[in-house]
Amino acid sequence: MMEMETLRIETVKEEKPRHFKPQIGELLLEQELIIQHDLDFALEHQKYSKETLGEILVRMGALDLGDLEKTLAAQQNVMYFV
């Protein structure tokens, strides 16, 4: 009878690549521009909508359009002018 070898598989957590861009929801939470409840609601709504997360949050009144634009600019590493 042949013995079976046990194979052990480990996952290694890799660091995020340098070009990694944080998700907009995370940035908005970090800057305290929205609250978790609003983000959760908007993410759920986004599943059934063609709108972006930012559009949903602005339409809900949870986020100011200017704050969204500034955060998107920061996410993309571009300058934002008023």
Secondary structure, 3 states (H helix, E strand, C coil): CCCCCCCCCCCCCCCCCCCCCCCHHHHHHHCCCCCHHHHHHHHHHHCCCCCCHHHHHHHHCCCCHHHHHHHHHHHCCCCCCC
